[in-house]
Amino acid sequence: MKKEHYAWFSPALQKEMPVAAYGDYGFALLLVPTAAADYLEYERFQLIDTLAPFINCGKVRVFSINSINNESWLNTQMAGEHKAIRHNQFNDYIFNEVIPFIKANTSAETPIITCGASFGALHSMNLFLKRPDIINGVIAMSGVYNLEEYSKGFYDDQVYFNSPCHYIPNLSDEWLLSRIRNSQHIHLLSGSGNYEDPEASRNFSGVLNSKGIPHELDIWGSEWTHDWPTWRAMLPHYIETRF
């Protein structure tokens, strides 16, 4: 499997941000880490290995980035307002730096699908819903789509506008809605085992239904827990069967 490392100093984040890329061809899968993890997390926990057949045959090219959750929602020493500012800087980094980087290293026509597990699922969903003009879909695994689960009681406009279960019910911009509705790849996945929260996916599915947004909700059984074996099973299954 071809693997490449890239890095640049991010104007949005004011720090160097690395990216790992796997493969040569195919649609682009942008992996957003869980919780406080780094850009090599998905490789370290063998999820990249499970995608190797699809990477090697040119079905998908994977791009894996760093999180900055330790500098925002997971930073217990930071005020909520500053966490929200840092989160929005992360969004800017994705929209204005990572997406153009992927396009420059693939093509302008290459579809980009965001993907993440746990906290990465919320980020992946939020990024897609905010910019469906440059991101073509999302695979969200074991997510909770209410940012208040991570904001420790803090709530302001920026929490609202980064919390899909809050802003989607009130979204009335038909330009955005039409592009979200046109996506063929909005996948909400969850197990039902220990530490999973399938109701969070069911509830957000209801939100999407209320706005006429087509999507797939797939709840796996109680043997599937909130852990890497679940995600190592889910993601290759979806790459194989849905793309």
C-alpha positions in Angstrom: 0.0 0.0 0.0 1.3 3.4 -0.9 1.6 5.8 2.0 2.7 9.4 2.0 3.2 12.0 4.8 2.4 15.7 4.2 2.5 18.7 6.6 2.2 22.4 6.4 1.9 25.3 8.7 -1.8 26.0 9.0 -2.8 29.7 8.8 -6.1 28.9 10.5 -4.6 26.9 13.4 -1.2 28.6 13.6 0.6 25.3 13.9 2.0 22.6 11.7 -0.6 20.0 10.8 0.4 16.6 9.4 -1.7 14.5 7.0 -1.2 10.8 6.1 -2.4 9.7 2.7 -2.9 6.1 1.6 -3.3 4.9 -2.0 -3.3 6.5 -5.4 -6.8 6.6 -6.8 -10.5 6.4 -6.0 -12.8 8.7 -4.1 -11.3 10.5 -1.2 -12.1 9.4 2.3 -11.2 12.1 4.9 -10.7 10.5 8.3 -11.3 12.6 11.4 -9.8 11.2 14.6 -11.7 10.2 17.7 -11.4 12.3 20.8 -7.9 13.6 21.3 -6.1 11.3 18.8 -3.7 12.0 16.0 -3.5 11.5 12.3 -2.0 8.0 12.7 -4.7 6.7 15.0 -6.6 4.9 12.3 -3.4 3.2 11.1 -2.3 2.4 14.7 -5.6 0.6 15.4 -5.4 -1.4 12.2 -8.4 0.2 10.5 -6.3 1.2 7.6 -5.3 -2.4 7.2 -8.9 -3.4 6.9 -9.3 -0.9 4.0 -6.1 -2.1 2.2 -8.0 -4.2 -0.4 -10.0 -1.1 -1.4 -7.0 1.2 -1.3 -4.8 -1.1 -3.3 -7.4 -1.7 -6.1 -7.9 2.1 -6.5 -11.5 2.3 -5.1 -10.6 4.8 -2.3 -7.7 7.1 -1.4 -7.6 7.8 2.3 -6.5 11.0 3.9 -6.1 11.1 7.7 -5.7 14.3 9.7 -4.9 15.4 13.3 -7.6 16.4 15.7 -7.3 19.5 17.9 -9.9 18.5 20.5 -7.3 18.8 23.3 -7.1 22.5 22.3 -10.9 22.9 22.3 -13.7 20.8 23.8 -11.4 18.4 25.7 -9.3 21.2 27.3 -10.5 21.4 30.9 -8.5 24.6 31.5 -10.0 26.6 28.7 -13.1 28.8 28.8 -16.1 27.7 26.7 -15.9 30.8 24.5 -12.3 30.0 23.6 -13.1 26.4 23.0 -15.7 27.4 20.4 -13.3 29.8 18.7 -10.7 27.1 18.4 -13.3 24.7 17.0 -14.2 27.2 14.3 -10.6 27.6 13.5 -10.5 23.8 12.9 -13.5 24.1 10.6 -11.6 26.8 8.7 -8.6 24.5 8.4 -10.7 21.7 6.9 -12.6 23.9 4.5 -9.8 26.3 3.3 -6.7 24.0 3.6 -7.5 20.3 3.7 -10.2 20.2 1.1 -8.1 22.2 -1.4 -5.1 20.0 -0.6 -7.1 16.8 -1.4 -8.4 18.3 -4.6 -4.9 19.3 -5.6 -3.7 15.7 -5.0 -6.6 14.0 -6.7 -8.8 16.1 -9.1 -11.5 18.7 -8.9 -14.1 16.1 -9.7 -13.0 13.6 -7.0 -15.8 13.1 -4.5 -14.8 13.7 -0.8 -16.5 11.7 2.0 -15.8 12.6 5.6 -15.7 9.8 8.1 -15.0 9.4 11.8 -15.9 7.4 14.9 -17.1 8.6 18.2 -16.3 12.4 18.5 -14.9 12.1 15.0 -18.4 11.2 13.8 -19.8 14.4 15.1 -17.1 16.4 13.5 -17.5 14.5 10.2 -21.2 15.0 10.1 -20.9 18.7 11.0 -18.3 19.4 8.4 -20.4 17.8 5.7 -23.6 19.5 6.7 -21.9 22.9 6.8 -20.3 22.6 3.3 -22.1 20.1 1.1 -20.9 22.1 -1.8 -17.3 20.9 -1.3 -17.9 17.7 0.7 -20.0 15.0 -0.9 -21.1 12.8 2.0 -20.3 11.3 5.4 -19.9 8.0 7.1 -20.5 8.6 10.8 -19.8 5.7 13.2 -20.9 5.6 16.8 -21.6 9.3 17.0 -23.5 11.7 19.3 -24.7 14.7 17.2 -25.3 17.0 20.2 -22.2 19.1 20.9 -23.5 19.8 24.4 -22.3 16.2 25.2 -18.8 17.7 25.0 -19.2 21.3 26.0 -19.5 20.7 29.7 -22.6 22.9 30.2 -21.3 25.7 28.0 -23.8 26.9 25.3 -23.7 29.8 23.0 -24.3 30.5 19.3 -21.1 28.7 18.3 -22.1 25.6 20.1 -25.4 25.8 18.4 -23.9 26.2 15.0 -21.6 23.2 15.4 -24.2 20.9 16.9 -26.1 19.3 14.1 -29.1 18.2 16.2 -29.6 21.9 17.1 -29.1 23.7 13.9 -30.5 21.3 11.3 -34.1 21.5 12.6 -34.0 25.2 12.0 -32.1 25.2 8.7 -34.1 27.0 6.1 -31.4 27.8 3.5 -32.6 26.0 0.4 -29.2 26.3 -1.3 -27.7 24.3 1.6 -30.6 21.9 2.0 -30.8 21.0 -1.7 -27.1 20.1 -1.7 -27.4 18.0 1.5 -30.5 16.3 0.1 -28.7 15.5 -3.1 -26.0 13.5 -1.4 -26.2 9.8 -1.9 -23.9 9.1 1.0 -25.2 10.1 4.4 -24.6 7.0 6.6 -25.4 6.9 10.3 -24.0 3.8 12.0 -24.0 2.5 15.5 -23.6 -0.6 17.5 -25.9 -1.5 20.5 -23.3 -2.9 22.9 -21.3 -1.4 25.8 -20.8 2.4 25.6 -22.6 2.7 22.4 -25.5 5.2 22.1 -27.7 4.0 19.3 -30.5 6.3 20.4 -28.3 9.3 19.5 -28.2 8.0 15.9 -31.9 7.2 15.9 -32.7 10.7 17.2 -30.5 12.4 14.6 -32.0 10.2 11.9 -35.4 11.6 13.0 -34.0 15.2 12.7 -32.8 14.4 9.1 -36.1 12.9 8.2 -37.9 16.0 9.5 -36.0 18.0 6.9 -36.5 15.6 4.1 -32.8 14.6 4.0 -32.3 11.1 2.6 -29.9 9.0 4.6 -29.1 5.5 5.8 -29.5 4.6 9.5 -27.9 1.2 10.4 -27.9 0.0 14.0 -25.9 -3.1 14.6 -26.5 -5.6 17.5 -25.5 -5.8 21.1 -22.2 -7.6 20.3 -20.9 -4.4 18.7 -19.4 -2.1 21.4 -18.0 1.4 21.3 -14.5 0.2 20.3 -12.2 -0.5 17.4 -13.4 -4.0 16.4 -16.8 -2.5 15.6 -15.3 0.3 13.4 -12.9 -2.1 11.8 -16.0 -4.1 10.7 -18.2 -1.2 9.8 -16.1 0.9 7.6 -14.8 -1.7 5.2 -18.3 -3.1 4.9 -19.6 0.3 3.8 -16.7 1.0 1.5 -17.4 -2.4 -0.2 -21.1 -2.3 -0.4 -22.1 1.4 -0.8 -19.4 2.8 -3.0 
